[in-house]
Amino acid sequence: MIPARQILTPNDLSRFLESSACTEIVDFITALNDKIIGVKTTSPIEDSETIKKILSLLDKIKQANEDIPPLDTKSRFGNPAFRDFYDKCEKDIPQWLADVVPADHIEEASTYLKESFGNRRRIDYGTGHELNFLAFLLCLYKLKVVQMDDFKALVIHVFYKYIEVMRGLQLTYWLEPAGSQGVWGLDDYHFLPFLFGAGQLRTHKYLKPKSIHNAEILDEFSKDYMYLECVRFVNSIKTGSLRWHSPMIDDISGAKSWEKVNLGLFKMFRAEVIGKLPIMQHFMFGSLIQFTGSGAAAAATDDCSHGCSDHVYAFGQEFPDCCGIKVPSAAAAAAAAAQGSSDASKPRDVFARPIPFD
């Protein structure tokens, strides 16, 4: 079964947030988080044969990235070579999944996996794409391909490997932040590695949320904790202080404990990721993750003048929130600055939102 979009109206979203599908997603993330509390990224964790196969699959995707270099376009926007990468993976993923997923579910699982790389047409990436990878893992769990005993490795090895793959795609093809400002991710792109990373740090006796402002701590411990690695990565591609370029991350550092950060990020995930129509209108449902919307907007199309004439817009949404105004990635800005580009400029500002941590 090929998954299809079902959340097309504000009412659909409200119904989804009260549905068993939403509960499944949140409960799955909670279960994964609970398994890695206090666990370092470098901790020795035994991989099952299935986990090894998934890691091998991610290695193939990473190799596809390396085999398809970016085109020399002299542009700081998304590089069109990403579409060649996407097409190759779309073609090969069903074959790569053949020894992992039951044959009658390969098409469904493949859809979530390829959607987790970013949008082929817009060459952008955001937390909705990241959510598709989470959905891919949830499908594997529901198919009993992975077991609860695999959850620790699923986060520390598989999910972290996925983030590594995505960093490669973001830096190679300069994927634009999804939406006009990339506000849905804490670092323009991602949300879940911060959530899981805070879970890793919940029991740490000495590292505190404010420790992210210490460069020596980031250098020393980023290899052990996803949260610190994410902050280190943001600092490596953006100029200025966290207060200037990543105010949400900066605000979170004022929390009293990592437990408050971890629990606060769960609330924020529900409000700012799965609770947002511009994100969830793109999410798809099939036989494994089930939800049926009103179907009222199934045939509705509009042209937002950003090259998206074939896109289905959610009723009640003022486009162009779906695709936004094209914004170059911070990685592109950093690369341009490093090359001494005359048009290099500081990465754009990000607007702060209330953070539910205290």
BAKOLKE-334374 format. One record per residue (C-alpha): residue number from 1; residue in one letter; y, x, z. Coordinates in nm, 2 decimals. Layout:
BEGIN
@i: NUM&aa: A&v: Y&u: X&w: Z
...
//
This chain:
BEGIN
@i: 1&aa: M&v: 0.00&u: 0.00&w: 0.00
@i: 2&aa: I&v: 0.34&u: 0.13&w: -0.09
@i: 3&aa: P&v: 0.59&u: 0.08&w: 0.19
@i: 4&aa: A&v: 0.90&u: -0.12&w: 0.11
@i: 5&aa: R&v: 1.24&u: -0.18&w: 0.27
@i: 6&aa: Q&v: 1.26&u: -0.48&w: 0.49
@i: 7&aa: I&v: 1.58&u: -0.43&w: 0.70
@i: 8&aa: L&v: 1.85&u: -0.57&w: 0.47
@i: 9&aa: T&v: 2.08&u: -0.77&w: 0.69
@i: 10&aa: P&v: 2.22&u: -0.74&w: 1.04
@i: 11&aa: N&v: 1.99&u: -1.02&w: 1.15
@i: 12&aa: D&v: 1.69&u: -0.82&w: 1.01
@i: 13&aa: L&v: 1.80&u: -0.52&w: 1.22
@i: 14&aa: S&v: 1.83&u: -0.74&w: 1.53
@i: 15&aa: R&v: 1.48&u: -0.88&w: 1.48
@i: 16&aa: F&v: 1.34&u: -0.53&w: 1.41
@i: 17&aa: L&v: 1.48&u: -0.40&w: 1.74
@i: 18&aa: E&v: 1.28&u: -0.67&w: 1.92
@i: 19&aa: S&v: 0.97&u: -0.62&w: 1.71
@i: 20&aa: S&v: 0.64&u: -0.45&w: 1.78
@i: 21&aa: A&v: 0.72&u: -0.20&w: 1.51
@i: 22&aa: C&v: 1.02&u: -0.07&w: 1.69
@i: 23&aa: T&v: 0.82&u: -0.06&w: 2.02
@i: 24&aa: E&v: 0.55&u: 0.14&w: 1.84
@i: 25&aa: I&v: 0.81&u: 0.40&w: 1.72
@i: 26&aa: V&v: 0.98&u: 0.44&w: 2.05
@i: 27&aa: D&v: 0.66&u: 0.45&w: 2.25
@i: 28&aa: F&v: 0.52&u: 0.71&w: 2.01
@i: 29&aa: I&v: 0.83&u: 0.93&w: 2.06
@i: 30&aa: T&v: 0.80&u: 0.88&w: 2.44
@i: 31&aa: A&v: 0.44&u: 0.98&w: 2.44
@i: 32&aa: L&v: 0.51&u: 1.29&w: 2.24
@i: 33&aa: N&v: 0.80&u: 1.38&w: 2.47
@i: 34&aa: D&v: 0.59&u: 1.33&w: 2.78
@i: 35&aa: K&v: 0.33&u: 1.58&w: 2.65
@i: 36&aa: I&v: 0.58&u: 1.87&w: 2.61
@i: 37&aa: I&v: 0.78&u: 1.84&w: 2.93
@i: 38&aa: G&v: 0.80&u: 2.20&w: 3.06
@i: 39&aa: V&v: 0.61&u: 2.34&w: 2.76
@i: 40&aa: K&v: 0.77&u: 2.64&w: 2.58
@i: 41&aa: T&v: 0.77&u: 2.66&w: 2.20
@i: 42&aa: T&v: 0.59&u: 3.00&w: 2.24
@i: 43&aa: S&v: 0.33&u: 2.86&w: 2.48
@i: 44&aa: P&v: -0.03&u: 2.91&w: 2.37
@i: 45&aa: I&v: -0.15&u: 2.58&w: 2.24
@i: 46&aa: E&v: -0.49&u: 2.53&w: 2.06
@i: 47&aa: D&v: -0.47&u: 2.36&w: 1.73
@i: 48&aa: S&v: -0.74&u: 2.11&w: 1.62
@i: 49&aa: E&v: -0.87&u: 2.14&w: 1.26
@i: 50&aa: T&v: -0.65&u: 1.85&w: 1.16
@i: 51&aa: I&v: -0.34&u: 2.01&w: 1.31
@i: 52&aa: K&v: -0.43&u: 2.33&w: 1.11
@i: 53&aa: K&v: -0.45&u: 2.12&w: 0.79
@i: 54&aa: I&v: -0.11&u: 1.96&w: 0.85
@i: 55&aa: L&v: 0.04&u: 2.30&w: 0.92
@i: 56&aa: S&v: -0.11&u: 2.43&w: 0.59
@i: 57&aa: L&v: 0.04&u: 2.13&w: 0.42
@i: 58&aa: L&v: 0.38&u: 2.22&w: 0.55
@i: 59&aa: D&v: 0.33&u: 2.58&w: 0.44
@i: 60&aa: K&v: 0.27&u: 2.45&w: 0.08
@i: 61&aa: I&v: 0.60&u: 2.25&w: 0.10
@i: 62&aa: K&v: 0.78&u: 2.56&w: 0.23
@i: 63&aa: Q&v: 0.63&u: 2.76&w: -0.06
@i: 64&aa: A&v: 0.75&u: 2.50&w: -0.31
@i: 65&aa: N&v: 1.10&u: 2.56&w: -0.17
@i: 66&aa: E&v: 1.06&u: 2.93&w: -0.22
@i: 67&aa: D&v: 0.93&u: 2.89&w: -0.57
@i: 68&aa: I&v: 1.22&u: 2.68&w: -0.69
@i: 69&aa: P&v: 1.55&u: 2.87&w: -0.64
@i: 70&aa: P&v: 1.89&u: 2.70&w: -0.63
@i: 71&aa: L&v: 2.09&u: 2.67&w: -0.96
@i: 72&aa: D&v: 2.41&u: 2.87&w: -0.99
@i: 73&aa: T&v: 2.65&u: 2.58&w: -1.00
@i: 74&aa: K&v: 2.95&u: 2.73&w: -0.83
@i: 75&aa: S&v: 2.96&u: 2.42&w: -0.62
@i: 76&aa: R&v: 2.94&u: 2.37&w: -0.24
@i: 77&aa: F&v: 2.78&u: 2.03&w: -0.28
@i: 78&aa: G&v: 2.41&u: 1.96&w: -0.29
@i: 79&aa: N&v: 2.23&u: 2.18&w: -0.54
@i: 80&aa: P&v: 2.05&u: 1.99&w: -0.82
@i: 81&aa: A&v: 1.75&u: 2.22&w: -0.80
@i: 82&aa: F&v: 1.65&u: 2.01&w: -0.49
@i: 83&aa: R&v: 1.55&u: 1.74&w: -0.74
@i: 84&aa: D&v: 1.30&u: 1.98&w: -0.90
@i: 85&aa: F&v: 1.16&u: 2.06&w: -0.55
@i: 86&aa: Y&v: 1.14&u: 1.69&w: -0.47
@i: 87&aa: D&v: 0.96&u: 1.61&w: -0.79
@i: 88&aa: K&v: 0.70&u: 1.88&w: -0.74
@i: 89&aa: C&v: 0.63&u: 1.77&w: -0.39
@i: 90&aa: E&v: 0.61&u: 1.40&w: -0.49
@i: 91&aa: K&v: 0.35&u: 1.50&w: -0.76
@i: 92&aa: D&v: 0.14&u: 1.73&w: -0.54
@i: 93&aa: I&v: 0.15&u: 1.56&w: -0.19
@i: 94&aa: P&v: -0.12&u: 1.31&w: -0.26
@i: 95&aa: Q&v: -0.35&u: 1.59&w: -0.36
@i: 96&aa: W&v: -0.24&u: 1.80&w: -0.05
@i: 97&aa: L&v: -0.32&u: 1.50&w: 0.17
@i: 98&aa: A&v: -0.66&u: 1.43&w: 0.03
@i: 99&aa: D&v: -0.85&u: 1.62&w: 0.30
@i: 100&aa: V&v: -0.62&u: 1.48&w: 0.58
@i: 101&aa: V&v: -0.57&u: 1.11&w: 0.52
@i: 102&aa: P&v: -0.83&u: 0.84&w: 0.42
@i: 103&aa: A&v: -0.81&u: 0.77&w: 0.04
@i: 104&aa: D&v: -0.69&u: 0.42&w: 0.08
@i: 105&aa: H&v: -0.38&u: 0.53&w: 0.28
@i: 106&aa: I&v: -0.28&u: 0.84&w: 0.09
@i: 107&aa: E&v: -0.01&u: 0.65&w: -0.11
@i: 108&aa: E&v: 0.14&u: 0.50&w: 0.21
@i: 109&aa: A&v: 0.14&u: 0.83&w: 0.41
@i: 110&aa: S&v: 0.28&u: 1.02&w: 0.10
@i: 111&aa: T&v: 0.58&u: 0.79&w: 0.08
@i: 112&aa: Y&v: 0.69&u: 0.87&w: 0.44
@i: 113&aa: L&v: 0.63&u: 1.24&w: 0.39
@i: 114&aa: K&v: 0.83&u: 1.27&w: 0.07
@i: 115&aa: E&v: 1.11&u: 1.06&w: 0.21
@i: 116&aa: S&v: 1.14&u: 1.30&w: 0.50
@i: 117&aa: F&v: 1.28&u: 1.58&w: 0.28
@i: 118&aa: G&v: 1.60&u: 1.40&w: 0.20
@i: 119&aa: N&v: 1.74&u: 1.17&w: -0.08
@i: 120&aa: R&v: 1.66&u: 1.29&w: -0.43
@i: 121&aa: R&v: 1.95&u: 1.13&w: -0.60
@i: 122&aa: R&v: 2.23&u: 1.21&w: -0.34
@i: 123&aa: I&v: 2.08&u: 1.54&w: -0.24
@i: 124&aa: D&v: 2.15&u: 1.47&w: 0.13
@i: 125&aa: Y&v: 1.96&u: 1.46&w: 0.45
@i: 126&aa: G&v: 2.01&u: 1.28&w: 0.79
@i: 127&aa: T&v: 1.83&u: 1.13&w: 1.09
@i: 128&aa: G&v: 1.68&u: 0.86&w: 0.87
@i: 129&aa: H&v: 1.49&u: 1.11&w: 0.67
@i: 130&aa: E&v: 1.38&u: 1.29&w: 1.00
@i: 131&aa: L&v: 1.26&u: 0.94&w: 1.12
@i: 132&aa: N&v: 1.04&u: 0.93&w: 0.81
@i: 133&aa: F&v: 0.86&u: 1.24&w: 0.92
@i: 134&aa: L&v: 0.81&u: 1.08&w: 1.26
@i: 135&aa: A&v: 0.67&u: 0.78&w: 1.08
@i: 136&aa: F&v: 0.43&u: 1.00&w: 0.89
@i: 137&aa: L&v: 0.30&u: 1.14&w: 1.22
@i: 138&aa: L&v: 0.27&u: 0.79&w: 1.36
@i: 139&aa: C&v: 0.06&u: 0.69&w: 1.05
@i: 140&aa: L&v: -0.17&u: 0.98&w: 1.12
@i: 141&aa: Y&v: -0.21&u: 0.87&w: 1.48
@i: 142&aa: K&v: -0.28&u: 0.51&w: 1.38
@i: 143&aa: L&v: -0.53&u: 0.62&w: 1.13
@i: 144&aa: K&v: -0.70&u: 0.82&w: 1.41
@i: 145&aa: V&v: -0.65&u: 1.14&w: 1.21
@i: 146&aa: V&v: -0.47&u: 1.29&w: 1.51
@i: 147&aa: Q&v: -0.56&u: 1.20&w: 1.87
@i: 148&aa: M&v: -0.35&u: 1.19&w: 2.19
@i: 149&aa: D&v: -0.50&u: 1.53&w: 2.27
@i: 150&aa: D&v: -0.31&u: 1.67&w: 1.97
@i: 151&aa: F&v: 0.03&u: 1.54&w: 2.08
@i: 152&aa: K&v: 0.14&u: 1.87&w: 2.24
@i: 153&aa: A&v: 0.06&u: 2.06&w: 1.92
@i: 154&aa: L&v: 0.20&u: 1.78&w: 1.71
@i: 155&aa: V&v: 0.55&u: 1.85&w: 1.86
@i: 156&aa: I&v: 0.54&u: 2.22&w: 1.94
@i: 157&aa: H&v: 0.37&u: 2.33&w: 1.62
@i: 158&aa: V&v: 0.38&u: 2.05&w: 1.35
@i: 159&aa: F&v: 0.72&u: 1.90&w: 1.42
@i: 160&aa: Y&v: 0.88&u: 2.23&w: 1.49
@i: 161&aa: K&v: 0.73&u: 2.36&w: 1.16
@i: 162&aa: Y&v: 0.89&u: 2.06&w: 0.98
@i: 163&aa: I&v: 1.23&u: 2.15&w: 1.13
@i: 164&aa: E&v: 1.17&u: 2.51&w: 1.00
@i: 165&aa: V&v: 1.09&u: 2.37&w: 0.65
@i: 166&aa: M&v: 1.40&u: 2.15&w: 0.66
@i: 167&aa: R&v: 1.63&u: 2.44&w: 0.76
@i: 168&aa: G&v: 1.50&u: 2.62&w: 0.46
@i: 169&aa: L&v: 1.58&u: 2.32&w: 0.23
@i: 170&aa: Q&v: 1.92&u: 2.27&w: 0.39
@i: 171&aa: L&v: 2.02&u: 2.64&w: 0.34
@i: 172&aa: T&v: 1.86&u: 2.67&w: 0.00
@i: 173&aa: Y&v: 1.99&u: 2.35&w: -0.16
@i: 174&aa: W&v: 2.29&u: 2.29&w: 0.06
@i: 175&aa: L&v: 2.18&u: 1.93&w: 0.14
@i: 176&aa: E&v: 2.48&u: 1.72&w: 0.23
@i: 177&aa: P&v: 2.49&u: 1.54&w: 0.56
@i: 178&aa: A&v: 2.38&u: 1.18&w: 0.50
@i: 179&aa: G&v: 2.67&u: 0.94&w: 0.53
@i: 180&aa: S&v: 3.04&u: 1.04&w: 0.49
@i: 181&aa: Q&v: 3.05&u: 1.24&w: 0.82
@i: 182&aa: G&v: 2.69&u: 1.31&w: 0.92
@i: 183&aa: V&v: 2.77&u: 1.16&w: 1.25
@i: 184&aa: W&v: 2.42&u: 1.02&w: 1.32
@i: 185&aa: G&v: 2.28&u: 1.37&w: 1.38
@i: 186&aa: L&v: 2.39&u: 1.60&w: 1.66
@i: 187&aa: D&v: 2.41&u: 1.89&w: 1.42
@i: 188&aa: D&v: 2.50&u: 1.69&w: 1.10
@i: 189&aa: Y&v: 2.12&u: 1.66&w: 1.02
@i: 190&aa: H&v: 1.89&u: 1.63&w: 1.32
@i: 191&aa: F&v: 1.84&u: 1.43&w: 1.64
@i: 192&aa: L&v: 1.48&u: 1.46&w: 1.75
@i: 193&aa: P&v: 1.45&u: 1.84&w: 1.80
@i: 194&aa: F&v: 1.74&u: 1.80&w: 2.06
@i: 195&aa: L&v: 1.55&u: 1.51&w: 2.23
@i: 196&aa: F&v: 1.22&u: 1.70&w: 2.24
@i: 197&aa: G&v: 1.40&u: 2.02&w: 2.33
@i: 198&aa: A&v: 1.56&u: 1.86&w: 2.63
@i: 199&aa: G&v: 1.21&u: 1.74&w: 2.73
@i: 200&aa: Q&v: 1.09&u: 2.10&w: 2.72
@i: 201&aa: L&v: 1.37&u: 2.20&w: 2.96
@i: 202&aa: R&v: 1.33&u: 1.91&w: 3.21
@i: 203&aa: T&v: 1.15&u: 2.12&w: 3.46
@i: 204&aa: H&v: 1.33&u: 2.45&w: 3.42
@i: 205&aa: K&v: 1.46&u: 2.58&w: 3.75
@i: 206&aa: Y&v: 1.74&u: 2.80&w: 3.62
@i: 207&aa: L&v: 1.86&u: 2.70&w: 3.27
@i: 208&aa: K&v: 2.11&u: 2.41&w: 3.29
@i: 209&aa: P&v: 2.27&u: 2.20&w: 3.02
@i: 210&aa: K&v: 2.59&u: 2.41&w: 3.05
@i: 211&aa: S&v: 2.38&u: 2.72&w: 2.97
@i: 212&aa: I&v: 2.42&u: 2.64&w: 2.60
@i: 213&aa: H&v: 2.77&u: 2.80&w: 2.62
@i: 214&aa: N&v: 2.62&u: 3.14&w: 2.71
@i: 215&aa: A&v: 2.54&u: 3.34&w: 2.39
@i: 216&aa: E&v: 2.31&u: 3.58&w: 2.57
@i: 217&aa: I&v: 2.10&u: 3.29&w: 2.70
@i: 218&aa: L&v: 2.08&u: 3.14&w: 2.35
@i: 219&aa: D&v: 1.97&u: 3.47&w: 2.21
@i: 220&aa: E&v: 1.71&u: 3.52&w: 2.48
@i: 221&aa: F&v: 1.56&u: 3.18&w: 2.51
@i: 222&aa: S&v: 1.61&u: 3.00&w: 2.18
@i: 223&aa: K&v: 1.26&u: 3.11&w: 2.07
@i: 224&aa: D&v: 1.12&u: 2.92&w: 2.37
@i: 225&aa: Y&v: 1.31&u: 2.60&w: 2.36
@i: 226&aa: M&v: 1.40&u: 2.38&w: 2.06
@i: 227&aa: Y&v: 1.72&u: 2.26&w: 2.21
@i: 228&aa: L&v: 1.86&u: 2.61&w: 2.25
@i: 229&aa: E&v: 1.74&u: 2.70&w: 1.90
@i: 230&aa: C&v: 1.92&u: 2.40&w: 1.75
@i: 231&aa: V&v: 2.24&u: 2.51&w: 1.93
@i: 232&aa: R&v: 2.20&u: 2.87&w: 1.81
@i: 233&aa: F&v: 2.15&u: 2.75&w: 1.46
@i: 234&aa: V&v: 2.47&u: 2.53&w: 1.47
@i: 235&aa: N&v: 2.67&u: 2.83&w: 1.60
@i: 236&aa: S&v: 2.53&u: 3.05&w: 1.32
@i: 237&aa: I&v: 2.67&u: 2.83&w: 1.04
@i: 238&aa: K&v: 2.99&u: 2.68&w: 1.20
@i: 239&aa: T&v: 3.30&u: 2.86&w: 1.31
@i: 240&aa: G&v: 3.49&u: 2.80&w: 1.63
@i: 241&aa: S&v: 3.37&u: 2.66&w: 1.96
@i: 242&aa: L&v: 3.12&u: 2.38&w: 2.02
@i: 243&aa: R&v: 3.40&u: 2.17&w: 2.15
@i: 244&aa: W&v: 3.56&u: 2.19&w: 1.80
@i: 245&aa: H&v: 3.27&u: 2.17&w: 1.56
@i: 246&aa: S&v: 3.00&u: 1.98&w: 1.77
@i: 247&aa: P&v: 3.18&u: 1.77&w: 2.03
@i: 248&aa: M&v: 2.87&u: 1.56&w: 2.11
@i: 249&aa: I&v: 2.66&u: 1.87&w: 2.19
@i: 250&aa: D&v: 2.95&u: 2.00&w: 2.40
@i: 251&aa: D&v: 2.98&u: 1.67&w: 2.59
@i: 252&aa: I&v: 2.61&u: 1.66&w: 2.66
@i: 253&aa: S&v: 2.63&u: 2.00&w: 2.82
@i: 254&aa: G&v: 2.83&u: 1.84&w: 3.10
@i: 255&aa: A&v: 2.53&u: 1.64&w: 3.22
@i: 256&aa: K&v: 2.39&u: 1.73&w: 3.56
@i: 257&aa: S&v: 2.03&u: 1.80&w: 3.46
@i: 258&aa: W&v: 1.80&u: 1.82&w: 3.16
@i: 259&aa: E&v: 1.63&u: 1.51&w: 3.27
@i: 260&aa: K&v: 1.96&u: 1.32&w: 3.23
@i: 261&aa: V&v: 2.00&u: 1.48&w: 2.89
@i: 262&aa: N&v: 1.64&u: 1.38&w: 2.78
@i: 263&aa: L&v: 1.67&u: 1.02&w: 2.90
@i: 264&aa: G&v: 2.02&u: 0.99&w: 2.76
@i: 265&aa: L&v: 1.91&u: 1.11&w: 2.42
@i: 266&aa: F&v: 1.64&u: 0.83&w: 2.42
@i: 267&aa: K&v: 1.92&u: 0.58&w: 2.48
@i: 268&aa: M&v: 2.13&u: 0.74&w: 2.21
@i: 269&aa: F&v: 1.84&u: 0.74&w: 1.97
@i: 270&aa: R&v: 1.79&u: 0.37&w: 2.01
@i: 271&aa: A&v: 2.17&u: 0.30&w: 1.97
@i: 272&aa: E&v: 2.27&u: 0.55&w: 1.71
@i: 273&aa: V&v: 1.96&u: 0.60&w: 1.49
@i: 274&aa: I&v: 1.72&u: 0.30&w: 1.49
@i: 275&aa: G&v: 2.01&u: 0.07&w: 1.60
@i: 276&aa: K&v: 2.23&u: 0.15&w: 1.29
@i: 277&aa: L&v: 2.20&u: -0.06&w: 0.98
@i: 278&aa: P&v: 2.32&u: 0.22&w: 0.74
@i: 279&aa: I&v: 2.02&u: 0.42&w: 0.85
@i: 280&aa: M&v: 1.75&u: 0.16&w: 0.90
@i: 281&aa: Q&v: 1.82&u: -0.02&w: 0.57
@i: 282&aa: H&v: 1.65&u: 0.27&w: 0.40
@i: 283&aa: F&v: 1.34&u: 0.27&w: 0.63
@i: 284&aa: M&v: 1.03&u: 0.13&w: 0.48
@i: 285&aa: F&v: 0.74&u: -0.06&w: 0.62
@i: 286&aa: G&v: 0.38&u: -0.10&w: 0.50
@i: 287&aa: S&v: 0.03&u: -0.17&w: 0.64
@i: 288&aa: L&v: 0.05&u: 0.08&w: 0.92
@i: 289&aa: I&v: 0.40&u: 0.03&w: 1.04
@i: 290&aa: Q&v: 0.45&u: -0.34&w: 0.99
@i: 291&aa: F&v: 0.77&u: -0.55&w: 0.99
@i: 292&aa: T&v: 0.88&u: -0.83&w: 0.75
@i: 293&aa: G&v: 1.25&u: -0.89&w: 0.70
@i: 294&aa: S&v: 1.43&u: -1.19&w: 0.56
@i: 295&aa: G&v: 1.39&u: -1.07&w: 0.20
@i: 296&aa: A&v: 1.73&u: -1.23&w: 0.13
@i: 297&aa: A&v: 1.88&u: -0.91&w: -0.02
@i: 298&aa: A&v: 1.58&u: -0.79&w: -0.21
@i: 299&aa: A&v: 1.74&u: -0.83&w: -0.55
@i: 300&aa: A&v: 2.10&u: -0.76&w: -0.45
@i: 301&aa: T&v: 2.26&u: -0.45&w: -0.60
@i: 302&aa: D&v: 2.61&u: -0.31&w: -0.61
@i: 303&aa: D&v: 2.78&u: -0.01&w: -0.75
@i: 304&aa: C&v: 2.97&u: 0.18&w: -0.49
@i: 305&aa: S&v: 3.12&u: 0.42&w: -0.75
@i: 306&aa: H&v: 2.93&u: 0.71&w: -0.60
@i: 307&aa: G&v: 2.65&u: 0.71&w: -0.85
@i: 308&aa: C&v: 2.43&u: 0.47&w: -0.66
@i: 309&aa: S&v: 2.42&u: 0.17&w: -0.89
@i: 310&aa: D&v: 2.04&u: 0.13&w: -0.84
@i: 311&aa: H&v: 2.07&u: 0.11&w: -0.46
@i: 312&aa: V&v: 2.00&u: -0.21&w: -0.26
@i: 313&aa: Y&v: 2.29&u: -0.26&w: -0.01
@i: 314&aa: A&v: 2.24&u: -0.44&w: 0.32
@i: 315&aa: F&v: 2.42&u: -0.77&w: 0.35
@i: 316&aa: G&v: 2.71&u: -0.74&w: 0.60
@i: 317&aa: Q&v: 2.75&u: -0.37&w: 0.53
@i: 318&aa: E&v: 3.08&u: -0.24&w: 0.38
@i: 319&aa: F&v: 2.97&u: 0.02&w: 0.13
@i: 320&aa: P&v: 3.00&u: 0.31&w: 0.07
@i: 321&aa: D&v: 2.85&u: 0.36&w: 0.43
@i: 322&aa: C&v: 2.51&u: 0.41&w: 0.27
@i: 323&aa: C&v: 2.60&u: 0.72&w: 0.08
@i: 324&aa: G&v: 2.95&u: 0.80&w: 0.20
@i: 325&aa: I&v: 3.20&u: 1.03&w: 0.04
@i: 326&aa: K&v: 3.04&u: 1.36&w: -0.07
@i: 327&aa: V&v: 3.08&u: 1.62&w: 0.19
@i: 328&aa: P&v: 2.96&u: 1.98&w: 0.16
@i: 329&aa: S&v: 2.72&u: 2.10&w: 0.42
@i: 330&aa: A&v: 2.83&u: 2.34&w: 0.69
@i: 331&aa: A&v: 2.58&u: 2.59&w: 0.55
@i: 332&aa: A&v: 2.76&u: 2.57&w: 0.22
@i: 333&aa: A&v: 3.09&u: 2.63&w: 0.38
@i: 334&aa: A&v: 2.96&u: 2.92&w: 0.58
@i: 335&aa: A&v: 2.80&u: 3.08&w: 0.27
@i: 336&aa: A&v: 3.13&u: 3.04&w: 0.08
@i: 337&aa: A&v: 3.32&u: 3.20&w: 0.36
@i: 338&aa: A&v: 3.07&u: 3.49&w: 0.38
@i: 339&aa: Q&v: 3.12&u: 3.55&w: 0.01
@i: 340&aa: G&v: 3.49&u: 3.56&w: 0.04
@i: 341&aa: S&v: 3.54&u: 3.24&w: -0.16
@i: 342&aa: S&v: 3.90&u: 3.15&w: -0.21
@i: 343&aa: D&v: 3.83&u: 2.79&w: -0.14
@i: 344&aa: A&v: 3.64&u: 2.86&w: 0.18
@i: 345&aa: S&v: 3.75&u: 2.64&w: 0.46
@i: 346&aa: K&v: 3.65&u: 2.56&w: 0.82
@i: 347&aa: P&v: 3.36&u: 2.31&w: 0.85
@i: 348&aa: R&v: 3.49&u: 1.96&w: 0.89
@i: 349&aa: D&v: 3.54&u: 1.80&w: 1.23
@i: 350&aa: V&v: 3.28&u: 1.56&w: 1.37
@i: 351&aa: F&v: 3.40&u: 1.26&w: 1.57
@i: 352&aa: A&v: 3.28&u: 1.23&w: 1.93
@i: 353&aa: R&v: 3.10&u: 0.92&w: 2.06
@i: 354&aa: P&v: 3.04&u: 0.80&w: 2.41
@i: 355&aa: I&v: 2.73&u: 0.98&w: 2.55
@i: 356&aa: P&v: 2.50&u: 0.78&w: 2.78
@i: 357&aa: F&v: 2.40&u: 1.06&w: 3.02
@i: 358&aa: D&v: 2.54&u: 0.97&w: 3.36
//
